[in-house]
Every structure is written in structure tokens, then in C-alpha cells.
Amino acid sequence: MRFLIIVKATPESETETSPASDEQLLAAMAGFHQELAKAGALLDAAGLKPSSAGWRIRYHGQRREVVDGPFAEGQELIAGYTLIQARDCEEALAWSRRFPNPRGQGLAAEIEVRPLYAIEDFPPPAKLERFKALELPT
């Protein structure tokens, strides 16, 4: 099973113009991700630039609207992610409990963990056969 560990944005992450420079935090994150990689559980990980560098597409029927960042909903924004492979929810929970505090020691922070759908979660209509043929990791 694949799980996405979502690092919530903070006012600091939304105003940064370069990656965080807290060396202790960077070392903790690097160590954690090295452990994930060594265990064969790490699929991908990255920090996101502030929402001011991005945009959203809003759909209105057939029409699309481009909305440039920054976005005001700071609590709902994502600052980074780690994509892991785990046998089950319990293993994913164990890994996520070890995730370093993304803001640094002693500061309030939050991560969210969500399982990804697998192709097997969908009904087997013929259209899904095209996705199965891609042989993506599950």
C-alpha cells in the first residue's frame, strides 16, 4: 500500500524564498528519509515552494479559470510530502509517528497521512485496463 505523508504549510513556509536553512531540522529529515530508503519504503519526497509560486485551475462547467497564488488558506496548504510504501496502515502509522517535526523541535506542527488508491480499489471496467498496462508501482 502507498501512503502520502503531507506536511502542512505554515506562515514561515509560505514566506520562504529558499528551502529551510535549519541545519538540525534538515539533518533530522535527511536521517528519517535515509531510514525509509534503507527499508525500501521511500518512493518519493520533496518540499514545495510557497503558494505564491503556484496557481490553481478552477473549473466552471467547460470553462477553466487560472488563479495565481499566493493563497490565503494557510492551514489547507501543503509545504511538502513524503510518499511511502507500507505493508498496511499499522506500518504506515509507525513510520509517520517517527516523522521529524517539520517546523523544528518544540514548535506546533501537523502532518497528515492518507492512503493512495490502488488500481485494485476500482471496479474492473475495460477502461481501467489501460492504466494496468502502464505497470506503475503499487
Secondary structure, DSSP 8 states (H G I E B T S, - for coil): -EEEEEEE--HHHHH-SS----HHHHHHHHHHHHHHHHTT-EEEEEE---GGG-EEEEEETTEEEEEES--S-GGG-EEEEEEEE-SSHHHHHHHHHTS--TT-TTS---EEEEE---GGGS---GGGHHHHTT----
